[in-house]
């Protein structure tokens, strides 16, 4: 029984990328690797262009631009995230400080309220004593009255302190609400910045132009665009092997209409290539990158990222006080975990699953394809008998 064909259209962002690819045999090597892997599951790659002796000249029409093609900035999102994290950090510290201050004030309020209860009890005892003193014993009555006045002053002072503390708690709570609003505004601004100026729309525009002018591209084939990714040094990259070397973009809503060749640039700006496509970094990609990404194009999503505890930081939560408000020698401590977020791809499937970032090996025989992913490929519109 013949293998089913996984239909792909190879493209390059510009001719310099194409030249580097042909020199290193990157894309052809990925095709060979994938065919060796997928034949165990009844599939094979059907790639266009199928030039047995490719040259830049023979493949020139498959370059999205002649020069200065798009360099996907895979680190752009992280750069933006780091920028806004830096802006949010002092706000988060203020929220944390205010939250701790509220907790401290509330403990003080509780202690002072307990003291007030004791003073009320003391006042009641003095009232009882005063009632039992003979009416003619003015000296004793005067002594008790002076004690009661002192207790009442203490009660008044405690009530004043409690009221002041409660006002401070309200002020701090209002400040936290304002700070949280500032954080939300920064997240919204970050989201807006991420949505604008990305490379995906430009690549989709260029693929639309190629389709309209050269009739290159088909909804039954997945475009695989070979590029050079822009790399940056980041302050908070995390795991070193989290560097992206390929990415799959899904279907979008708009469809390309039947437009004549030479359509205006205004129309091309409005209509973007709607079909799934893959980008691959020719400089850093592994031989199995396209074989991995095509499963994403068939509908496989990695699990959500996980937060792993990296360390525990011991912090002072507050100073203990007794019911009279006196500081006790020991302090209250809390252990605050520090997390590291790890992409879900590191936990995706079996240890040797082709979708698992942690899979070891380099040969097709070192990897496996999950049954669910084989079923996804069987149903994919770009796979034909």
C-alpha positions in Angstrom: 0.0 0.0 0.0 1.4 3.4 -1.1 2.3 5.9 1.6 0.0 8.9 2.0 1.5 12.2 0.8 2.1 15.1 3.2 2.0 18.0 0.7 4.4 20.9 1.3 5.4 24.0 -0.5 9.0 25.1 0.3 9.6 28.9 0.2 12.5 31.2 1.2 12.4 34.7 2.6 15.0 35.9 0.2 17.7 34.6 -2.2 20.5 34.8 0.3 18.6 32.5 2.6 18.0 30.2 -0.3 21.7 30.2 -1.2 22.7 29.3 2.3 20.1 26.6 2.4 21.3 25.0 -0.9 24.9 25.2 0.3 24.2 23.4 3.6 21.4 21.2 2.2 19.3 22.2 5.1 15.8 21.8 3.7 16.6 18.8 1.6 18.2 17.2 4.7 15.0 17.8 6.6 12.9 16.2 3.8 15.1 13.1 3.8 15.0 12.8 7.6 11.2 13.2 7.6 10.7 10.6 4.9 12.8 8.1 6.8 10.8 8.8 10.0 7.3 8.9 8.5 7.6 5.8 6.3 7.2 3.8 9.5 3.7 5.3 9.8 2.6 5.2 6.2 3.4 8.8 5.1 6.0 10.6 3.0 6.7 14.2 2.1 5.6 15.5 -1.3 7.6 18.7 -1.7 7.3 21.5 -4.2 9.6 22.7 -5.8 10.9 19.2 -6.8 14.0 20.3 -8.7 16.6 17.5 -8.7 19.5 20.0 -9.2 18.3 23.2 -7.5 20.1 26.5 -7.9 19.2 30.0 -6.8 18.4 30.8 -10.4 16.1 27.9 -10.9 14.3 28.5 -7.6 14.3 32.3 -7.6 10.5 32.5 -8.0 10.1 30.7 -4.7 11.8 33.5 -2.8 9.3 35.8 -1.2 11.7 38.7 -1.8 14.9 39.0 -3.8 16.8 40.8 -1.0 16.2 41.8 2.6 13.5 39.2 3.4 11.7 39.0 6.7 13.9 37.9 9.7 11.4 36.6 12.3 12.2 38.1 15.6 11.5 35.1 17.9 12.8 37.0 20.9 10.6 40.0 20.3 7.9 38.7 22.6 10.5 38.1 25.4 12.1 41.5 24.9 8.7 43.1 25.3 7.9 40.9 28.3 11.2 41.8 29.9 10.6 45.5 29.3 7.1 45.4 30.9 8.3 43.1 33.7 10.8 45.7 34.6 8.1 48.4 34.7 5.8 46.2 36.8 8.5 45.1 39.2 8.6 48.3 41.4 4.8 48.4 41.4 4.7 44.7 42.5 7.1 45.6 45.3 4.9 48.5 46.5 1.9 46.1 46.4 3.8 43.6 48.5 5.0 46.3 50.9 1.5 47.7 51.3 0.0 44.2 51.8 2.6 43.5 54.5 1.8 46.9 56.1 -1.9 46.1 56.1 -1.2 42.7 57.8 1.0 44.4 60.4 -1.7 47.1 61.1 -4.4 44.4 61.3 -2.3 42.5 63.9 -1.8 45.7 65.8 -5.6 46.5 65.6 -6.4 43.0 67.0 -3.9 43.4 69.8 -5.2 46.9 70.7 -8.8 45.6 70.6 -7.8 42.9 73.0 -6.3 45.5 75.2 -9.5 47.5 75.0 -11.5 44.5 76.1 -9.2 44.2 79.1 -9.7 47.9 79.9 -13.5 47.5 79.6 -13.3 44.6 82.0 -11.1 46.7 84.3 -13.7 49.6 84.0 -16.5 47.2 85.0 -14.6 46.0 88.0 -14.0 49.6 89.1 -17.7 50.3 88.6 -18.6 47.4 90.8 -16.1 48.5 93.5 -17.4 52.0 93.3 -21.0 50.7 93.9 -19.9 48.8 97.0 -18.2 51.7 98.7 -20.3 53.4 101.4 -21.7 56.7 100.3 -19.9 58.5 103.1 -16.4 57.1 102.2 -15.4 60.0 99.9 -11.7 59.2 100.0 -12.2 55.6 98.7 -14.7 56.8 96.1 -12.3 59.4 94.9 -9.4 56.9 94.6 -11.6 54.6 92.5 -12.9 57.4 90.4 -9.3 58.5 89.6 -8.4 54.9 88.6 -11.5 54.8 86.4 -10.6 58.1 84.7 -7.1 56.7 84.0 -8.7 53.6 82.5 -11.1 55.7 80.4 -8.2 57.8 79.1 -6.4 54.6 78.1 -9.5 53.3 76.4 -9.9 56.6 74.5 -6.2 56.5 73.5 -6.6 52.8 72.2 -9.7 53.7 70.3 -8.0 56.7 68.7 -5.0 54.4 67.7 -7.3 51.8 66.3 -9.2 54.4 64.3 -5.9 55.8 62.9 -4.7 52.3 62.0 -8.0 51.5 60.3 -7.7 54.7 58.3 -4.2 53.6 57.3 -5.5 50.2 56.3 -8.2 51.8 54.1 -5.6 54.2 52.5 -3.2 51.3 51.9 -6.0 49.2 50.4 -7.0 52.1 48.1 -3.3 52.4 47.1 -3.2 48.7 46.3 -6.3 49.0 44.1 -4.7 51.9 42.2 -1.4 49.9 41.8 -3.3 46.8 40.6 -5.0 49.1 38.1 -1.6 50.3 36.9 -0.4 46.7 36.5 -3.5 45.8 34.5 -2.9 48.8 32.3 0.7 47.7 31.7 -0.5 44.2 30.7 -2.9 45.7 28.3 -0.2 48.0 26.8 2.1 44.9 26.5 -0.6 43.0 24.7 -1.2 45.9 22.2 2.5 46.1 21.5 2.8 42.4 20.9 -0.1 42.5 18.4 1.4 45.3 16.3 4.6 45.1 14.3 5.0 41.4 14.3 6.4 39.4 11.4 3.5 37.0 10.8 1.2 39.5 8.9 4.1 40.6 6.7 4.9 36.9 5.8 1.2 36.3 5.1 1.1 39.4 2.8 4.1 38.2 0.9 2.7 34.7 0.4 -0.5 36.3 -0.8 1.4 38.4 -3.3 3.3 35.3 -4.5 0.1 33.4 -5.0 -1.6 36.2 -6.9 1.5 36.9 -9.1 3.0 33.4 -9.6 0.2 31.1 -8.6 2.5 29.5 -6.0 0.7 28.2 -3.0 -2.3 26.0 -2.4 -4.7 25.4 0.5 -3.8 21.7 0.1 -0.1 22.3 0.7 1.5 23.7 3.8 3.9 26.5 3.1 7.3 26.0 4.8 9.2 29.3 4.9 12.9 29.0 5.5 14.4 32.1 7.1 17.1 33.5 9.3 15.7 34.2 12.8 16.8 37.4 14.5 18.6 36.5 17.7 19.1 38.7 20.8 20.8 38.4 24.1 18.2 38.4 26.7 18.4 39.0 30.4 15.9 36.3 31.4 16.0 33.6 28.7 15.6 30.7 31.1 16.5 27.3 29.9 19.1 27.6 27.2 17.5 25.0 25.0 14.2 27.0 24.9 15.4 28.9 21.8 12.8 28.6 19.1 14.0 27.1 15.8 10.7 26.6 14.1 7.1 27.7 14.5 3.7 26.8 13.0 1.0 29.4 12.4 -2.6 28.2 12.2 -5.5 29.0 9.9 -7.0 32.6 10.1 -10.4 33.7 9.1 -10.0 35.6 5.9 -9.8 33.8 2.5 -8.0 35.0 -0.5 -10.4 35.9 -3.3 -9.9 35.2 -6.9 -8.1 38.3 -7.9 -6.3 39.0 -11.1 -2.5 39.1 -11.4 -1.2 42.6 -10.6 -3.8 43.5 -8.1 -3.3 46.7 -6.3 -1.1 46.9 -3.2 -4.2 48.1 -1.3 -6.0 44.8 -1.9 -2.8 42.9 -1.0 -2.7 44.7 2.3 -6.2 43.7 3.1 -6.0 40.0 2.2 -3.5 37.9 4.1 -2.5 34.3 3.4 -5.1 32.5 5.5 -3.8 28.9 5.5 -1.4 27.3 8.1 2.3 27.8 7.4 5.6 26.9 9.1 8.7 29.0 9.5 12.1 27.3 10.0 15.5 28.9 11.0 18.1 27.6 8.6 20.9 28.6 10.9 19.9 26.6 14.0 17.1 24.2 13.1 17.4 20.5 13.8 17.0 17.9 11.0 13.6 16.9 12.4 12.2 20.5 12.7 9.8 20.2 9.7 8.8 16.7 10.7 7.9 18.1 14.2 6.2 21.3 12.9 4.0 19.5 10.4 2.3 17.7 13.3 1.4 21.1 14.8 0.0 22.1 11.4 -2.2 19.0 11.7 -3.7 20.3 14.9 -1.3 19.2 17.7 -0.9 21.8 20.5 1.7 21.4 23.3 0.4 21.3 26.9 0.3 24.4 28.9 3.6 25.6 30.5 4.4 24.4 34.0 5.7 26.4 36.9 8.5 24.5 38.7 9.8 25.6 42.1 13.4 26.7 41.6 14.1 27.8 45.2 12.6 28.9 48.5 13.3 32.3 49.9 12.8 32.9 53.7 11.3 36.2 54.5 10.2 37.9 57.7 6.4 38.1 57.7 6.1 40.3 60.8 7.0 40.8 64.4 4.9 39.0 67.0 3.2 41.0 69.7 1.4 40.0 72.9 -2.1 41.2 73.9 -0.6 44.3 75.4 1.1 45.2 72.1 4.6 44.4 73.4 7.1 42.9 70.8 8.0 39.3 71.4 11.6 38.2 70.8 10.8 35.9 67.9 9.7 36.9 64.5 7.2 35.2 62.1 8.8 33.9 58.9 7.4 32.7 55.6 9.0 30.7 52.8 8.3 32.3 49.5 8.8 29.9 46.5 10.6 31.2 43.3 9.3 29.6 40.2 10.7 28.9 36.7 8.2 28.5 33.9 9.0 25.6 31.6 7.2 25.3 28.2 4.7 22.4 28.0 6.7 20.9 25.1 9.1 19.5 27.6 6.4 17.3 29.0 4.6 16.4 25.7 4.1 12.7 25.2 6.5 9.9 25.6 10.2 10.6 26.3 11.1 9.8 22.7 7.9 11.4 21.1 8.8 13.6 18.2 6.7 16.4 19.8 8.6 16.2 23.1 11.3 18.9 23.4 13.2 16.6 25.8 13.4 13.7 23.4 17.0 12.5 23.0 18.6 11.3 19.8 19.2 12.5 16.3 18.2 9.7 14.0 14.6 9.0 12.7 14.7 5.7 14.5 15.2 7.5 17.8 11.8 9.1 17.7 8.1 7.9 17.7 4.8 9.4 16.5 1.9 9.1 18.9 -1.2 7.4 17.7 -3.3 10.5 18.2 -0.9 12.5 16.0 -1.0 9.9 13.3 -4.8 10.2 13.3 -4.4 14.0 13.0 -2.2 13.6 10.0 -4.7 11.1 8.5 -7.4 13.8 8.7 -5.3 16.8 7.7 -6.4 18.5 4.5 -2.8 18.6 3.2 -2.4 14.8 3.4 -3.7 12.9 0.4 -3.5 9.2 -0.7 
